Amino acid sequence: MGHMRIARFVVDGQDPVYGVVEGEEGAESLTQIVGDPFYQGIQPTGTVHRMEDVRLLAPVIPRSKVIGIGSNYADHAQEMGKESQRPSPLMFLKPNTSVAGPGDPITLPSFSEEVSFEAELAVVIGRICKDVPPERVPEVVFGYTVANDLTARDAQRTDGQWARAKGFDGACPLGPWIETELDPDDVRVTGELGDELRQDGQTSDMVFSVQEIVSFASSAFTLLPGDVILTGTPAGVGLLEEGDTFTAAVEGIGDLTNTFRR
């Protein structure tokens, strides 16, 4: 497939479509493609849209699941008071109803006073697979996007498991598009609250690599095209308040900005 950025978007309130992002930063255009890239490949339709004429959506709404990985940066595990070296990745699920897109306003859930941001690199799966050995993981990856693994810390403490804390509506912003070619082993992951840099990590500091995470997840779950695997967040997480704007970014992919309201 080669290096491409695949976006999902709407034009003039019509149904969502997919397209290939082309052009330099600040002057991008979108070449619409036929149907769904996960099942139909990349077939341009010839229709081109200017970026300012479209509204970007989450680049994928998983048919089945988003798999999260907890405590995968030692510095973040430390700040949360957890063991930094786990014997295996800690997994949790976020439902597809938690997915939001770039620019979407997120309503903070009524049951929580402590929702925190977590900027992350996200892996998008491209084919049905199970029990994938680590060295074959690149064959099953469609590409990479940026995620914000929103977490209601108070619910996380009280509930004993994380379905509500990490699965509420809007708890999984994804975007701005899928980058099909990325070496995920040493890219910068940042999080900015307003104008202030709060998170700044390198994926080279992950406890478990992308290949290890995807392989481990596939030992428990059959992975389907469009499934998303979050890879953990670096240190510096903090709380979101009414009116805040947060930008998660991954080097080589782009920025994902959302505003928050009660």
Residue, then its C-alpha position, 0 to 999 in steps of 0.5 A: m500500500g505504501h505511505m498514505r494518510i487515510a481520513r474519514f470525513v463528511v462533506d455538507g452533512q452527507d454520509p461519512v466517506y474515506g479519502v487519502v490526505e495529500g499535499e503539504e501541511g496547511a494545504e492538504s486536500l482529500t482524494q475520496i476513495v470507494g467504500d471502506p479501505f479495510y475491505q475494499g482497498i484504496q480505490p480513488t473515485g476522482t473526487v477531490h475535496r479541500m481540507e477546509d471544506v470537510r469535517l474530519l471524523a474519527p478515522v475508524i469506528p471499530r466494528s468490534k473493539v478498542i483494546g487499551i494497555g495500562s501502565n506501559y510507560a515506566d514513568h507513568a506507572q510510577e506517577m500512578g503508584k503502580e509497578s513499572q515492570r509488569p510480567s505482561p501487558l495490562m489490557f482493558l476494553k473501551p466500547n466502540t461508543s466511546v470513540a470520538g473524532p478530532g475537534d469533537p466537543i466531549t461531555l465530561p460524564s456526570f458521575s465523575e469529578e476527575v477525568s484525566f487525559e492520556a495522549e497515546l499512539a494507537v494501532v489500527i488492525g487491518r486483517i482478521c488475525k489470532d495468535v500473531p507472533p511478534e515478528r508477524v505483527p507488521e503484516v496485520v497492522f493497517g496503520y497508526t493514529v493518535a488517541n486520548d485514553l480518557t479516564a475517570r480516575d474516581a470511578q477507576r478507584t471505586d469500581g474495582q474494574w475499569a469499564r465505566a472509568k474508561g468506557f464512557d461516551g467520548a472516552c476514546p477520541l481518535g484522529p486526525w487520520i491513519e498513517t499507514e507507514l510509521d516505525p512505531d518504536d521511537v516516536r514522540v508522544t505529547g499532550e498539551l493542555g491549552d498551551e501547556l506541554r504536560q506529556d512528552g514521551q518517546t515510544s522507545d520508553m514503552v515497557f512492551s513494544v507495539q509488536e509485543i502488545v499486538s501479539f499479546a492482545s491477539s492471544a486473547f482476542t480475535l482481532l478484526p479489521g478496524d480494531v484499535i489497540l492503544t499503547g499506553t501513555p507517558a507521564g504527566v497525566g492530569l485532570l480536565e475541566e469545563g472549557d479545557t482544550f487538549t491536544a494529543a500528538v504523535e510524531g509522524i502522524g499529527d494532532l488530535t484536539n478536543t474541547f471538554r464541557r460539563 
